[in-house]
Amino acid sequence: MGFKTWVLQIICVCFLNQSSLAVEDSGPPIVIMRSDPHNKIHLVVAVSEFPTSLKIQRNATGDLIGLEGVSPLILDWLSLRYKFNYSILDINAPPRLIQTLEASGPNSPGLISYVVSGKSDVLLAAINATPDRSRRLDLVHPWFYTPIGFLIPIPEVSQNNVDAVIKPFQPWVWMMLIVAIASVIFSLLYFNRLLKKKIQLTTRDEKITEMYPIRISESIYMYVVGTLLNQGGYISSKLTPIRLVVGAWCLLTLVLLNVYNGILISYVTATRQARPLINSVDDVIADPNILLVLNRGLGADVVFSSAEKGMYKALGDKLRSYPNSRCNSTQQCVDMVKSTPHRHVYLHGEVIFKSAIQMDYKKTGQCKMTIAAKISDGLGIGWGLAKNSPYFHKFNQGTLRLLEAGLVSLWVNWFEPNSRPCWNNNNDNRNAKSNKKPLVRLSLSNLTGAFVVLAVGFLVSTLVFLIERIVYYWKINQIIDG
């Protein structure tokens, strides 16, 4: 019996670097990943891909040849520390259907069922704790946390910047400017009328002539409007009250015009984007035109579908109202978000979104999606073991030691998807120097607002001119008829 055991161990070592070793033709293949003849414990591990956590490497024929990510590094460390061997139960090996955590049909019993039935000892997957899962599995302490939010189509760039003409100033500034215009006009009219009464012309001497108020040919209204539009104006009166008012108005317009022109340039050259599809989870719940999608059988689906009150119940009702709300894969949900007209929002962890944004940018070279409306600061992700597993305590203890030593954080930084330049987390400073904003060149599209205002002004001027001509001819006809 000892000789047979020794032969089996030699065979395992010989096949350590082979692509796969099928235990049975009808079931999922088992791939030996670590086999040390000195270790007496051997665990069968079921795996599920998840960004940062785990990525399955396959050869051209679809056979599993390796694992990449934080989870395999943690598993290797645990196997070396607690001296056990392990092999991978390749449940999702082609051409098999991709299995989700929970059952999604007769041909898809779910990854958890393999652990519950004893075909696997460990489930290496991103598992979020729910009451039902806690009853069926022993859940290892979470080693990774990712915020929960929504993936939405990036707001389209709008070329219409007509409102750039009024944007440089806030509404209250415009209101105070109107008050200032009215005050200047009222002050000039008041002083002009008051001084006319006081000045009694007794001679045509030049010195007395300089004491004239504002002449009839000089319009106060046109002077105020002309200086405000940077067209200039002229008031010949040299009386001190009038000159003080005119000087204060000139100083005000000088400051306002320079500030306005400076800020206007930034609005003209800025990239304008339309309003995002949603700004908060309340928009998802309240807007009937927004369609919520998520992965079938994952934690969010289980929690929302079973909730009986509160926000989760509202999101569950949102899912039930749309028959295509559950996707069989992440890519299917991403494709729905990108589909037009833009109505779909995808709920999942931030790390999933960063991976999807990264892959889409590499494929298309364009930024088409962004992350919005986070509803949770962190979703705990851990593994699952068979209920009452004798290795549960060791897995928990080892994971906590890795977290305490900072190795998990280091490995997460290695494998976390880099979604730049489409989306940037404030805490992610990688490649910061290589993401400088390009210089913006002015084009006709940037000056749309100026041309629109010019056209409106031309139409108003033409209309005023026609009205003046009509009134003029009407008065002439009245004089002739009289």
KOLTI-752146 format. One line per 3 residues: number of its first residue (from 1); their letters; for each residue x negated, y, z negated of C-alpha. Coordinates in Angstrom, 1 decimal. Layout:
! KOLTI-752146
NUM> a> X Y Z  ...
END
This chain:
! KOLTI-752146
1> mgf> 0.0 0.0 0.0  -2.9 2.4 -0.8  -4.5 1.6 2.6
4> ktw> -1.2 2.5 4.5  -1.0 5.8 2.6  -4.6 6.6 3.5
7> vlq> -3.9 5.9 7.2  -0.9 8.1 7.1  -2.9 11.0 5.6
10> iic> -5.6 10.6 8.3  -2.8 10.8 11.0  -1.4 14.0 9.5
13> vcf> -4.9 15.6 9.5  -5.4 14.6 13.2  -2.1 16.1 14.2
16> lnq> -2.6 19.3 12.2  -3.4 21.4 15.3  -0.9 19.7 17.6
19> ssl> 2.1 21.8 18.8  4.8 19.7 17.3  5.6 16.3 15.7
22> ave> 9.2 15.2 16.1  10.6 13.1 13.2  13.7 12.0 15.1
25> dsg> 15.0 12.7 18.6  18.4 13.7 17.5  17.4 16.2 14.8
28> ppi> 15.3 19.3 14.8  11.6 18.7 15.3  9.2 18.9 12.4
31> vim> 5.9 20.7 12.9  3.1 20.1 10.4  1.5 23.4 9.4
34> rsd> -0.6 22.5 6.4  -1.7 19.0 5.4  -4.3 18.4 2.7
37> phn> -4.8 14.7 1.8  -5.5 15.8 -1.8  -2.1 17.3 -2.2
40> kih> 0.7 15.0 -3.3  3.6 17.4 -2.8  5.0 18.0 0.7
43> lvv> 7.8 20.5 1.4  9.9 20.8 4.5  10.5 24.5 5.3
46> avs> 13.3 25.9 7.5  12.5 29.2 9.1  14.4 32.1 10.6
49> efp> 12.9 35.1 12.4  13.1 38.6 10.9  11.0 41.6 11.6
52> tsl> 8.0 42.1 9.3  9.0 38.8 7.5  8.4 36.2 10.2
55> kiq> 7.9 35.7 13.9  7.8 32.3 15.5  5.0 31.8 18.1
58> rna> 5.8 29.3 20.9  3.9 28.0 23.9  5.1 27.9 27.5
61> tgd> 7.2 24.8 26.8  8.9 26.3 23.8  7.1 24.3 21.2
64> lig> 6.3 26.0 17.9  2.5 26.6 17.6  2.4 29.1 14.7
67> leg> 4.1 31.6 12.4  3.3 35.3 12.1  4.4 37.8 9.4
70> vsp> 4.4 38.4 5.7  6.4 35.2 4.8  3.8 32.8 6.3
73> lil> 1.1 34.6 4.4  3.0 34.3 1.1  3.8 30.7 1.8
76> dwl> 0.1 29.9 2.6  -1.0 31.6 -0.6  1.6 29.7 -2.6
79> slr> 0.5 26.4 -1.0  -3.1 27.0 -1.9  -2.4 28.1 -5.5
82> ykf> 0.1 25.3 -6.3  -1.4 22.7 -4.1  1.4 21.5 -1.8
85> nys> 1.6 20.7 1.9  4.4 21.9 4.1  5.8 21.4 7.6
88> ild> 8.3 23.4 9.5  11.7 22.2 10.4  12.1 23.9 13.8
91> ina> 15.9 24.3 13.8  16.0 26.9 16.5  13.7 25.1 18.9
94> ppr> 14.9 25.5 22.5  17.3 24.5 24.0  19.2 24.4 20.7
97> liq> 21.6 27.1 19.8  20.1 29.8 17.5  21.4 29.1 14.0
100> tle> 22.5 32.0 11.7  22.3 31.7 7.9  26.0 30.9 7.6
103> asg> 28.1 28.5 9.7  29.5 30.1 12.8  31.1 27.1 14.5
106> pns> 31.1 23.3 14.8  27.8 23.3 16.7  26.2 25.9 14.4
109> pgl> 26.3 24.7 10.8  24.0 27.5 9.6  20.5 27.4 8.2
112> isy> 21.7 27.2 4.6  23.4 23.9 5.3  20.0 22.2 6.0
115> vvs> 18.8 23.1 2.5  22.1 22.2 0.8  22.2 18.8 2.6
118> gks> 18.6 18.0 1.6  17.0 18.1 5.1  14.9 21.1 4.0
121> dvl> 13.4 22.1 0.7  12.8 25.8 1.4  14.5 28.3 3.6
124> laa> 12.0 30.9 4.8  14.5 33.6 5.8  15.6 37.1 4.9
127> ina> 18.3 36.2 2.5  20.4 38.8 0.7  22.0 37.6 -2.5
130> tpd> 25.7 37.0 -2.5  27.8 35.1 -5.0  28.4 32.2 -2.6
133> rsr> 24.8 31.9 -1.7  23.8 32.0 -5.3  26.0 29.0 -6.0
136> rld> 24.5 27.0 -3.1  20.8 28.1 -3.4  18.2 29.0 -5.9
139> lvh> 17.2 32.5 -4.6  13.5 33.5 -5.0  12.8 37.0 -6.4
142> pwf> 13.0 39.5 -3.5  9.6 40.6 -2.1  10.8 43.1 0.4
145> ytp> 13.3 45.9 0.4  14.8 47.7 3.4  17.4 50.5 3.5
148> igf> 20.8 49.7 5.1  22.1 52.1 7.7  23.5 52.4 11.2
151> lip> 21.8 52.2 14.6  23.4 54.8 16.9  22.7 56.0 20.5
154> ipe> 20.4 59.0 20.4  22.3 62.2 21.0  22.0 63.3 24.6
157> vsq> 19.9 66.4 25.5  22.2 69.3 26.4  21.0 71.8 29.0
160> nnv> 23.8 74.3 28.1  22.2 77.0 25.9  24.7 79.8 26.5
163> dav> 25.1 80.2 22.7  21.4 80.9 22.4  22.3 84.5 23.0
166> ikp> 24.1 84.7 19.6  22.2 82.0 17.8  19.2 84.1 16.7
169> fqp> 21.3 85.9 14.1  23.6 84.3 11.6  27.3 85.3 11.6
172> wvw> 26.9 87.7 8.6  24.1 89.5 10.4  26.3 90.1 13.4
175> mml> 29.0 91.3 11.1  26.7 93.8 9.4  25.4 95.0 12.7
178> iva> 29.0 95.8 13.8  29.4 97.7 10.5  26.2 99.6 11.1
181> ias> 27.3 100.5 14.7  30.6 101.8 13.4  28.9 103.7 10.6
184> vif> 26.5 105.4 13.0  29.2 106.4 15.4  31.4 107.7 12.6
187> sll> 28.6 109.7 11.0  27.6 111.4 14.3  31.2 112.3 15.1
190> yfn> 31.7 113.6 11.6  28.5 115.8 11.5  29.1 117.0 15.0
193> rll> 32.6 118.2 14.2  31.6 119.7 10.9  28.7 121.6 12.3
196> kkk> 30.8 123.0 15.2  33.0 124.7 12.7  30.1 126.2 10.7
199> iql> 28.0 127.5 13.6  29.3 130.7 15.0  27.7 131.7 18.2
202> ttr> 27.1 135.4 18.3  24.4 135.6 20.9  22.7 133.6 23.6
205> dek> 19.3 133.8 21.9  17.2 130.6 22.4  16.7 130.0 18.7
208> ite> 20.4 130.0 18.1  20.9 127.8 21.1  18.7 125.1 19.5
211> myp> 21.3 125.0 16.7  23.9 123.6 19.0  25.5 120.3 17.9
214> iri> 25.7 117.4 20.3  26.6 118.6 23.7  29.8 117.6 25.5
217> ses> 27.8 115.9 28.2  26.0 113.6 25.7  28.2 110.6 24.8
220> iym> 27.7 109.3 21.2  29.2 105.9 22.2  26.9 105.4 25.2
223> yvv> 23.9 106.5 23.2  24.5 103.9 20.4  25.2 101.1 23.0
226> gtl> 22.3 102.1 25.2  19.7 102.0 22.3  21.2 98.7 21.0
229> lnq> 20.7 97.2 24.5  17.1 98.5 24.7  18.2 100.9 27.5
232> ggy> 17.4 104.1 25.6  19.4 107.3 25.3  19.1 111.0 24.5
235> iss> 20.6 113.3 21.9  19.4 116.9 22.4  20.6 118.3 19.1
238> klt> 17.9 119.2 16.6  20.1 119.7 13.6  18.7 117.9 10.6
241> pir> 21.8 115.7 9.6  22.1 114.5 13.2  18.4 113.8 13.6
244> lvv> 18.3 111.8 10.4  21.2 109.6 11.5  19.7 109.2 15.0
247> gaw> 16.2 108.4 13.5  17.6 105.8 11.1  19.5 104.2 14.0
250> cll> 16.4 104.1 16.2  14.4 102.5 13.4  17.1 99.9 12.9
253> tlv> 17.4 99.0 16.6  13.6 98.8 16.9  13.4 96.2 14.2
256> lln> 16.4 94.3 15.3  15.4 94.1 19.0  11.9 92.8 18.2
259> vyn> 13.2 90.2 15.7  16.0 89.1 18.1  13.7 88.7 21.1
262> gil> 11.2 86.7 19.0  13.8 84.3 17.7  15.5 84.1 21.1
265> isy> 12.4 82.6 22.7  12.5 79.7 20.2  16.1 79.0 21.0
268> vta> 15.6 79.2 24.7  12.6 76.8 24.7  14.0 74.4 22.1
271> trq> 15.4 70.9 23.1  19.1 70.9 22.5  20.9 67.7 21.5
274> arp> 24.5 66.9 21.2  26.2 66.1 17.9  25.3 62.5 16.7
277> lin> 27.9 59.9 16.9  28.1 59.7 13.1  26.6 61.6 10.2
280> svd> 27.8 59.4 7.3  29.6 56.2 6.5  32.8 58.2 6.1
283> dvi> 32.7 59.0 9.8  32.6 55.2 10.6  35.6 54.5 8.4
286> adp> 37.7 57.6 9.4  37.1 57.8 13.1  39.2 55.2 15.0
289> nil> 37.0 55.7 18.1  33.9 54.4 16.3  33.4 50.7 16.7
292> lvl> 31.4 48.9 14.0  29.3 45.9 14.9  26.9 43.6 12.8
295> nrg> 25.3 40.2 12.9  27.6 37.2 12.4  27.2 35.3 9.2
298> lga> 24.6 37.6 7.5  25.0 39.2 4.1  26.8 42.3 5.2
301> dvv> 29.4 40.2 7.1  30.0 38.0 4.1  30.3 41.0 1.6
304> fss> 32.5 43.2 3.8  34.8 40.3 4.8  35.4 39.3 1.2
307> aek> 35.7 42.7 -0.4  39.0 43.6 -1.9  38.6 47.3 -2.7
310> gmy> 36.4 50.4 -2.1  34.2 51.3 0.7  33.3 47.6 1.5
313> kal> 37.0 46.8 1.9  37.3 49.7 4.3  34.3 48.5 6.3
316> gdk> 35.8 45.0 6.3  39.1 46.3 7.7  37.0 48.1 10.4
319> lrs> 35.4 44.8 11.3  38.8 43.0 11.5  40.3 45.7 13.7
322> ypn> 37.7 45.1 16.5  37.5 41.5 17.8  34.0 41.9 19.1
325> src> 32.6 43.3 15.9  30.4 40.3 15.2  27.3 39.6 17.3
328> nst> 25.6 36.3 17.7  22.2 38.0 18.0  20.5 41.3 17.2
331> qqc> 19.9 42.0 20.9  23.7 41.6 21.6  24.4 44.3 19.0
334> vdm> 21.7 46.6 20.4  23.1 46.2 23.9  26.5 47.2 22.6
337> vks> 25.0 50.3 21.0  23.4 51.4 24.3  26.5 50.7 26.3
340> tph> 28.6 53.6 27.7  30.8 55.3 26.6  28.9 55.5 23.3
343> rhv> 31.3 54.2 20.7  29.4 51.3 18.9  27.3 51.7 15.7
346> ylh> 25.2 48.8 14.4  24.9 48.1 10.7  21.8 46.3 9.4
349> gev> 18.5 46.9 7.7  16.1 49.6 8.7  13.3 47.2 9.6
352> ifk> 15.6 45.5 12.1  16.4 48.9 13.7  12.7 49.9 13.9
355> sai> 11.9 46.6 15.6  14.8 47.1 18.1  13.7 50.7 18.8
358> qmd> 10.1 49.6 19.3  11.0 46.8 21.7  13.4 49.0 23.7
361> ykk> 10.8 51.8 24.0  8.2 49.3 25.3  10.7 48.0 27.8
364> tgq> 12.2 51.2 29.1  9.7 53.9 28.1  12.6 56.0 26.8
367> ckm> 14.0 56.7 23.3  17.7 55.6 23.5  18.5 54.8 19.9
370> tia> 18.0 56.3 16.4  18.8 55.5 12.8  21.5 57.4 10.9
373> aki> 23.8 57.5 7.8  21.9 55.2 5.4  24.4 53.7 2.9
376> sdg> 21.9 51.9 0.6  18.4 52.7 -0.6  17.2 49.1 -0.5
379> lgi> 18.4 45.6 0.5  16.4 42.9 -1.4  15.1 40.2 0.9
382> gwg> 13.9 36.9 -0.5  13.8 33.1 0.2  16.1 30.3 -0.7
385> lak> 15.3 26.9 -2.3  17.5 23.8 -2.8  19.6 24.1 -5.9
388> nsp> 17.8 23.0 -9.1  14.6 22.8 -7.1  11.5 21.8 -9.3
391> yfh> 9.5 24.4 -7.3  11.7 27.4 -8.0  9.7 28.6 -11.0
394> kfn> 6.4 28.3 -9.1  7.7 30.2 -6.1  9.2 33.0 -8.4
397> qgt> 6.0 33.3 -10.4  3.7 33.3 -7.3  5.8 35.9 -5.6
400> lrl> 5.7 38.2 -8.6  2.0 37.8 -8.9  1.5 38.9 -5.2
403> lea> 3.8 41.9 -5.7  1.9 42.9 -8.8  -1.5 42.6 -7.0
406> glv> -0.2 44.7 -4.2  -0.9 42.1 -1.5  2.8 42.1 -0.3
409> slw> 2.7 45.8 0.2  -0.5 45.5 2.2  0.9 42.7 4.4
412> vnw> 4.1 44.6 5.0  2.1 47.6 6.3  0.4 45.2 8.7
415> fep> 3.5 43.8 10.2  6.1 46.6 9.9  7.3 47.7 13.3
418> nsr> 6.0 51.0 14.5  9.0 52.9 16.0  7.2 56.0 17.0
421> pcw> 7.7 58.3 18.9  11.4 57.6 18.9  11.9 57.5 15.2
424> nnn> 9.6 58.3 12.3  10.0 57.5 8.7  8.6 60.3 6.5
427> ndn> 6.6 57.8 4.5  5.0 56.3 7.7  2.0 58.4 8.7
430> rna> 0.5 56.0 11.2  -0.6 57.5 14.5  0.4 60.9 13.2
433> ksn> -2.4 62.6 15.1  -1.4 61.0 18.4  2.2 62.2 18.2
436> kkp> 1.7 66.0 18.8  4.6 67.7 20.4  3.9 68.5 24.1
439> lvr> 3.9 72.1 25.2  7.2 73.3 26.5  7.4 75.2 29.8
442> lsl> 10.2 77.5 30.6  12.5 76.6 33.4  15.8 77.8 34.9
445> snl> 17.7 75.4 32.7  16.2 77.2 29.6  17.5 80.5 31.0
448> tga> 21.1 79.4 31.6  22.4 81.4 28.7  20.8 84.6 30.0
451> fvv> 22.2 84.2 33.5  25.7 83.4 32.1  25.6 86.5 29.9
454> lav> 24.4 88.5 33.0  27.2 87.1 35.1  29.8 87.9 32.4
457> gfl> 28.5 91.4 32.0  28.6 91.9 35.8  32.2 90.8 35.9
460> vst> 33.2 93.0 33.0  31.5 96.0 34.6  33.2 95.4 37.9
463> lvf> 36.6 95.1 36.1  36.0 98.3 34.2  35.0 100.1 37.4
466> lie> 38.1 99.0 39.2  40.3 100.1 36.3  38.6 103.5 36.3
469> riv> 39.2 103.9 40.0  42.8 102.9 39.7  43.3 105.4 36.8
472> yyw> 41.5 108.1 38.8  43.7 107.6 41.9  46.8 107.5 39.7
475> kin> 45.9 110.8 38.1  45.2 112.4 41.6  48.6 111.2 42.8
478> qii> 50.2 112.6 39.7  48.6 116.0 40.3  49.6 116.0 44.0
481> dg> 53.2 115.0 43.2  53.4 117.6 40.5
END
